[in-house]
Amino acid sequence: MIALKKLLVATDFSEPSDAALAYGRELARSFGAHLVALHVVDDVLMRAVGSDGFVFVDPELQTSVETAAQKQVDELFSDEDRTLLHAQGVTVTSNAPAFAIVEYAKSHDVNLIVMGTHGRGAMAHLLLGSVAERVVRIAPCPVLTVRHPEREFVVPDALIAVVNATR
């Protein structure tokens, strides 16, 4: 028996992440699981440190980036999501998103990670790497990757209501 108690949807607020959230939301409903959306905020201060060790960024910038990201991740859920799925938005700050996602999953007993993948070409993948691929390799639990656009098997609620009404 598959027992999903906590699902983690990793989001970068892209269309593939939106598709992953739709899958995560439906899986959480089906299994009665707790749903968490996690966004990894880039550590602007660490990226701004020059070779001589000087920081070239106002520290307030990091705070404003984190605040904006938390607001955006909180807006992913409706009041119904918060009530029925105990949904919550979380942000963590790191320059290694794959490791941050996996560390969160380990420390919070996540049963399934759901994340979007951009489906880049081979050359872009070679140059940029893939956060999803890294997470799949090192995650402590199964990972469902969702490509957008994709062949959806999550049917919109409105369509289900129409089908049920016609029966």
WOTAHU-V690720 format. One record per backbone hydrogen bond with DSSP energy under -1.0 kcal/mol. CO is the residue of the C=O (numbers start at 1). NH is the residue of the N-H. E is the energy in kcal/mol with one decimal. If there is no record, write none. Layout:
CO&NH&E, CO&NH&E
This chain:
5&34&-3.1, 6&111&-2.7, 6&112&-1.1, 7&36&-2.4, 8&114&-3.2, 9&38&-2.8, 14&18&-2.0, 15&19&-2.3, 16&20&-2.2, 17&21&-2.3, 18&22&-1.8, 19&23&-1.9, 20&24&-2.9, 21&25&-2.9, 22&26&-2.0, 23&27&-2.7, 24&28&-2.5, 25&29&-2.2, 26&30&-2.6, 27&31&-2.3, 28&32&-1.2, 28&33&-2.1, 34&7&-2.9, 35&88&-1.7, 36&9&-3.3, 37&90&-3.0, 38&11&-3.0, 39&92&-1.8, 41&94&-2.5, 42&44&-1.4, 43&47&-1.6, 44&48&-1.4, 50&53&-1.9, 54&50&-2.4, 58&61&-2.1, 59&63&-1.2, 60&64&-2.4, 61&65&-2.4, 62&66&-2.5, 63&67&-2.3, 64&68&-2.3, 65&69&-2.2, 66&70&-2.3, 67&71&-2.1, 68&72&-2.2, 69&73&-2.6, 70&74&-2.2, 71&75&-1.5, 73&76&-1.0, 74&77&-1.2, 78&82&-2.0, 79&83&-2.1, 80&84&-3.2, 81&85&-1.9, 81&87&-1.6, 85&35&-1.6, 88&37&-2.4, 90&39&-2.4, 92&41&-3.4, 96&100&-2.2, 97&101&-2.5, 98&102&-2.3, 99&103&-2.5, 100&104&-2.2, 101&105&-2.3, 102&106&-2.6, 103&107&-2.6, 104&108&-1.4, 105&110&-2.1, 112&8&-2.7, 113&144&-3.1, 114&10&-1.9, 115&146&-2.4, 121&125&-2.4, 122&126&-2.3, 123&127&-2.3, 124&128&-3.2, 125&129&-2.3, 130&134&-2.0, 131&135&-2.6, 132&136&-2.6, 133&137&-1.9, 134&138&-1.8, 135&139&-2.0, 142&113&-2.2, 144&115&-2.5, 146&117&-2.4, 150&152&-1.2, 156&160&-1.7, 157&161&-2.3, 158&162&-2.0, 159&163&-2.5, 160&164&-2.7, 161&165&-1.9, 162&166&-1.4
